[in-house]
């Protein structure tokens, strides 16, 4: 298994996208656990938009 090469290249741009998605997912999770109920689609959109 030492010679496996994935069919993609990890770039700085990809890492920025991954970190952005992770941060937004963390906000949604934190907000949902604080309110102890599920978020509406509109609330999720607001969190992702930073409102």
C-alpha positions in Angstrom: 0.0 0.0 0.0 3.0 2.3 0.0 2.7 3.4 -3.6 -1.0 4.5 -3.6 -1.7 7.9 -5.1 -5.2 9.4 -4.8 -6.8 10.7 -8.0 -6.5 14.3 -6.8 -4.0 16.8 -5.5 -4.5 18.5 -2.2 -4.0 22.2 -2.8 -4.2 25.3 -0.6 -7.6 26.2 -2.2 -9.0 22.8 -1.3 -7.8 23.1 2.3 -9.4 26.6 2.6 -12.8 25.1 1.4 -12.5 22.2 3.9 -11.7 24.5 6.8 -14.6 26.8 5.8 -17.1 24.0 5.7 -15.8 22.6 9.0 -16.1 25.9 10.7 -19.7 26.4 9.5 -20.6 22.8 10.5 -19.2 23.5 14.0 -21.3 26.7 14.3 -24.5 24.8 13.3 -23.7 22.0 15.8 -23.0 24.5 18.6 -26.1 26.6 17.9 -28.3 23.5 17.7 -27.0 22.1 21.0 -27.4 25.4 22.8 -31.0 25.7 21.8 -31.7 22.0 22.4 -33.9 21.8 19.3 -33.4 21.4 15.6 -32.8 24.4 13.4 -35.0 25.4 10.5 -33.6 25.6 7.0 -33.7 29.4 7.3 -31.7 29.4 10.5 -29.1 27.1 9.0 -28.8 29.5 6.0 -28.4 32.4 8.4 -25.6 30.6 10.3 -23.8 29.8 7.1 -24.2 33.4 5.9 -22.7 34.6 9.2 -25.9 36.4 10.3 
